[in-house]
Amino acid sequence: MKKTIYVVKLGGKLYVQSSLYNLYQATTKDITQACFFTEEDRAIKMAKKARGEVVRLTLSDEDSEEELTKVKEERDNAINDFERLKHTKWIYCAPLNSIHGCILEDITDFADDNDIKVFCNLGGRALERSLDELSKILKHVNIISLNTQEATRITGIEQKYCKKKKLINDDVKEMMKKFKKYVKDLVIITDGAKGAYAYDGDKFYYAPIFPTKRVSSLGAGDAFASTLCASLIKGKDILTALERASINSGHVVTCYN
């Protein structure tokens, strides 16, 4: 079978790298070989050596003047639409990438002014900020959800190997405590196959993953966070909400979305 080599020129932003990872997951099932490099020349040489078909893919994160204008227009339109949400009780913020990442602070400020609770699934451009920078947003957020890699990126705390098995690694606990200094109610951190954790300022919670045959992790984080949010809004306790979220995300990974 003829090999396919993807030659990728990466931008420096996290969402660009995330897009590449998702592409890799979606395509490796159908092709013999996929190679991703930041050095395009090196990749092309390897592709020719393998006598494979070269598919060029360029993902750029450079903001053009046209895109910046679009950002301003989108932000203004979104802020104008906020008034329609004045009487809602909750706002769920999915990861905001690209041009939408700039309105997260506007959303949380609006929610705080109107006594609306916020569940924030951190991601996208939010991950490019330091914890101090995010604190202006997090102080208006009731619940946040993110994975261990994202938490490490923001807090600078790495999850080190521990010989003694624990349900929740001490480093993960430190991450959660650090976020809880700013977040109002609850911090959620997912940890892949290890499960998910929650911290409300007094107690730590843990839920294992739901055992399924994993095909693709694309969409699992969104399924987990949205199910968790819905369960808590419905009045479920934290542990039950974690378990429900684990079951739903477990179903999502069984197929390509």
Long-range contacts (C-beta under 8 A, 24 or more apart in sequence): 1-32, 2-32, 2-52, 2-53, 3-31, 3-32, 3-33, 3-50, 3-51, 3-52, 3-53, 4-31, 4-32, 4-33, 4-34, 4-52, 4-53, 4-55, 5-33, 5-34, 5-35, 5-43, 5-46, 5-47, 5-50, 5-52, 5-53, 5-54, 5-55, 6-34, 6-35, 6-36, 6-55, 6-57, 7-35, 7-37, 7-40, 7-43, 7-44, 7-47, 7-54, 7-55, 7-56, 7-57, 8-36, 8-37, 8-38, 8-40, 8-43, 8-57, 8-58, 8-59, 9-38, 9-40, 9-56, 9-57, 9-58, 9-59, 9-60, 10-38, 10-59, 11-59, 11-60, 11-61, 11-62, 12-61, 13-61, 13-125, 13-128, 14-124, 14-127, 14-128, 14-153, 15-61, 15-97, 15-98, 15-124, 15-125, 16-59, 16-60, 16-61, 19-59, 20-59, 22-218, 23-57, 25-216, 25-217, 25-218, 26-216, 26-218, 26-256, 29-215, 29-256, 67-99, 70-99, 71-99, 71-102, 74-99, 74-100, 74-103, 75-102, 75-103, 75-106, 78-103, 78-106, 79-103, 79-106, 79-110, 82-106, 82-107, 82-110, 85-110, 85-114, 85-116, 86-114, 88-116, 89-116, 89-117, 89-233, 90-116, 90-117, 90-118, 90-119, 90-229, 90-233, 91-116, 91-117, 91-118, 91-119, 92-119, 92-121, 92-225, 92-226, 92-229, 93-118, 93-119, 93-120, 93-121, 94-121, 94-123, 94-222, 94-225, 94-226, 95-121, 95-122, 95-123, 95-124, 95-126, 95-222, 96-123, 96-124, 96-125, 96-126, 97-123, 97-124, 97-125, 98-124, 98-125, 100-124, 101-125, 101-126, 104-137, 105-136, 105-137, 108-137, 108-140, 108-141, 109-140, 111-140, 112-140, 117-142, 117-143, 118-142, 118-143, 119-143, 119-144, 119-145, 119-225, 119-228, 119-229, 119-232, 120-144, 120-145, 121-145, 121-146, 121-221, 121-222, 121-225, 121-226, 122-146, 122-150, 122-154, 123-150, 123-221, 127-153, 127-154, 129-154, 130-154, 131-155, 131-178, 131-179, 131-182, 134-182, 135-182, 138-179, 138-182, 138-183, 139-182, 139-184, 140-184, 141-182, 141-183, 141-184, 142-183, 142-184, 142-185, 142-186, 143-183, 143-184, 143-185, 143-186, 143-187, 143-188, 143-229, 143-232, 144-179, 144-183, 144-186, 144-187, 144-188, 145-188, 145-189, 145-190, 145-221, 145-224, 145-225, 145-228, 146-188, 146-189, 146-190, 147-189, 147-190, 147-191, 147-192, 147-221, 148-172, 148-175, 148-189, 148-190, 148-191, 148-192, 151-175, 151-176, 151-179, 151-189, 155-179, 159-191, 167-195, 167-206, 168-197, 168-204, 168-206, 172-197, 173-199, 173-204, 176-204, 186-232, 186-238, 188-225, 188-228, 188-242, 190-221, 190-224, 195-246, 196-224, 196-242, 196-245, 196-246, 198-238, 198-242, 200-238, 205-238, 205-239, 205-242, 206-242, 207-239, 207-242, 207-243, 207-245, 207-246, 208-246, 209-246, 209-249, 209-250, 210-246, 210-247, 210-249, 210-250, 210-251, 211-250, 212-250, 212-251, 212-253, 212-254, 213-254, 214-253, 214-254, 215-253, 215-254, 215-255, 215-256, 216-253, 216-255, 216-256, 216-257, 217-253, 218-256, 218-257, 219-252, 219-257, 220-249, 220-252, 220-253, 221-249, 223-248, 223-249, 223-251, 223-252, 224-248, 224-249
